[in-house]
Amino acid sequence: MAIVIAKPDAGAPRRRWSWPRGSRLGRLIIGLNVLALAILVIGALVLNELRSGLVNARVESLTTQGDLIAKVIDQLATEGEPEPALNAEAASAIFQLLFIPSSQRARLFDADGNVLADSFMVADRVEWKVLPPARKPGDKDAAARDDPADKAKAAKASQGLSNELAQALRGSPVAGTRMSENGERVVSVSIPIQHVRAVLGVLTLEVGDVDSIIAAQRRALLPFILVAISATLISSILLHRLIAEPVMRLARAADRVRLEGARAISLPDIAKRQDEIGDLSRALEEMTHSLSERMDGIERFAADVAHEIKNPLTSIRSAIETLDLVSDPVARARLLAILQNDVNRLDRLVTDISNASRLDAELSREAPKALDLAKLLAEVASLYEAQLRPGDAPGSVRVSVSTGDPLAPARLMARETPIGQVFRNLIDNARSFSPADGEVRVVLTRTRGRLVTTIDDDGPGIPAENLETIFERFYTSRPKGKAFGGNSGLGLSIARQIVEAHGGELKAENRVDADGALLGARFTVDLPESRE
């Protein structure tokens, strides 16, 4: 039977979040999300800088024009000494002579805030617009023109212009954005017209293309938005293709194992990936392969158990059927002895099968811990020595243990009960093959970080062709004179499984002297030494 060992996690430190340096998918997910966010941030920063640059350019352009027009008005439209004043007709003539773009509006205010000239009202500059149809008194549209919201907007625009004029009349140029009378946002520059030190009026230049600038800004932002959306869609599709679909395929493969009785998951295209999904696929494949091997082992074990139980049952049935036909007391006693022997054999077989079937669960439940192998071997040997009393009959097999330096502990990480069972099984096997008054010698040595234990007996040895066969389940081979059925053939198989589950090795060999004469059998248990 296959053995699955669960590594202990008691006392393990909790994992803290860290940058996924070894995670390909983690870097991919973070990178794609940061990319989409970076596109939006860069686009917003670039367009905000563009908007500020366009507004500042408008302010600088209007300021330059305003300074020039203010100087012209100061020179040509100022009259009266010693108290100079602005001439409205001359200012209007100047506005008519100057080329002022239709998108701009120039107005001249006197020191009291009254309009002296307006570029939108110059006689030679008439702009046409499609007017709305005439409305009769009482129409809803006519009433809409008296809407309080519109009046509030007009009042707000007038207040903004008044504040700008008041600041400019104090001799300070004013530049910025404000709302116009029709509710549009305009870039406005107000420049005081000064004659010597007296402020005669204010020249206001405004351009109403701020909304078009914002619209252009939004249009310029559109490519960034489209790129960000595209990046998000592409990242979503990639995450779906790279993560969601493989996980769904793994889930369907797991369902096939569960519902259709498939023995293993096999998705080679996913298993080739060098990321977490590939790791998951390979882990599932190895897990299902291990489970498949374990199921095959259970099936073989069940078949072997049925075969081994069938033999003593057949013998028992044959003896019972014959018992009624035999009248000779000696023959009946022999049949009863056979029955007793088969019953004992069956009982021993069932006990060993039960122990073997519980082995996996016991190894999984008990966590490995540090133990002293030298001390464990001494305790095991003392159990056998305790069975020998001074008055015992000759023929008893003794057990001796040599562990080297008693002050140097032989530590290993293992499960004490199963490891103890390994050495009990090996010593029992060695004693069963030892001659009367023989000795089983257990020797522990340390070799390059390994703990090597040898169990020697003085028995007939092991045939060379059976050095590996003896570790198969239910294999038994007894020399003449040994009772048949005294062993189930599971002891050595269980011992090797336990040793391999602890990362060790169990092997058998024959001992020979210098002349090649057979001295007995030797079993070697090689286990990793613990440095803790």
Summary of the structure (lengths in Angstrom):
residues: 532
radius of gyration: 51.6
end to end distance: 31.1
largest distance: 166.1
contacts: 1475
relative contact order: 0.08
helix: 53%
strand: 17%
